[in-house]
């Protein structure tokens, strides 16, 4: 069962889990409802926006974020995260 983004969701965000694991540089790729996600997750995250999200897929999101990756990255898909929580 998925959960809506809201106060309770942000208490257990993937960003919190990543930070607890020692990962501090976090980028969120946003498209649909980008402003809502920014308000919910806060300013301490880098946001990379796909303005043509309805016409593209996750590979295009990865292309937009390519300069952020550096030496490597951990990718989390929010749809999967929502299903598991």
C-alpha positions in Angstrom: 0.0 0.0 0.0 1.5 3.4 -0.9 1.4 6.4 1.3 0.8 10.0 0.3 3.6 12.5 0.7 2.9 14.4 3.9 4.1 15.0 7.5 4.2 11.4 8.4 6.0 10.4 5.2 8.8 13.0 5.8 9.5 11.4 9.2 10.8 8.4 7.4 12.0 9.8 4.1 14.7 8.1 2.1 16.9 11.2 2.6 16.8 10.5 6.4 17.7 6.9 5.8 20.5 7.8 3.4 22.0 10.4 5.8 21.9 7.8 8.6 24.0 5.6 6.3 26.6 8.3 5.8 25.3 9.6 2.4 25.0 13.4 2.6 24.9 14.6 -1.0 21.3 13.9 -2.0 19.6 14.9 -5.2 15.9 14.3 -6.0 14.8 14.1 -9.6 11.4 15.7 -9.9 8.8 16.1 -12.6 5.2 15.5 -11.7 4.2 17.6 -8.6 7.8 19.0 -8.3 6.8 21.9 -6.1 4.9 19.7 -3.7 7.9 17.4 -3.4 10.2 20.4 -2.8 7.9 21.7 0.0 7.6 18.3 1.6 11.3 17.3 1.5 12.8 20.7 2.3 15.6 22.9 1.0 18.6 20.8 2.2 18.3 18.6 -0.9 19.4 19.3 -4.5 16.5 19.1 -6.9 16.9 18.2 -10.6 13.8 18.9 -12.5 12.6 17.3 -15.7 10.2 19.8 -17.3 9.2 17.3 -20.0 8.5 14.4 -17.6 5.3 13.5 -19.4 7.2 12.8 -22.6 10.3 11.1 -21.1 11.3 8.2 -18.9 13.7 7.4 -16.0 16.6 7.2 -18.4 16.2 10.8 -19.4 16.0 11.7 -15.7 19.4 10.0 -15.3 20.8 12.0 -18.2 19.7 15.2 -16.5 21.4 14.2 -13.3 24.6 12.9 -14.9 26.7 15.8 -13.6 25.6 15.1 -10.0 26.7 11.5 -10.0 30.5 12.0 -9.5 32.1 8.7 -8.5 28.9 6.8 -8.2 25.3 6.9 -7.0 22.5 5.1 -5.2 19.3 5.2 -7.1 15.9 4.9 -5.4 12.6 4.9 -7.3 9.9 6.6 -5.4 7.2 4.4 -6.7 9.0 1.3 -5.3 9.7 3.1 -2.1 6.0 4.0 -1.7 4.9 0.4 -2.4 7.3 -1.0 0.3 6.3 1.5 3.0 
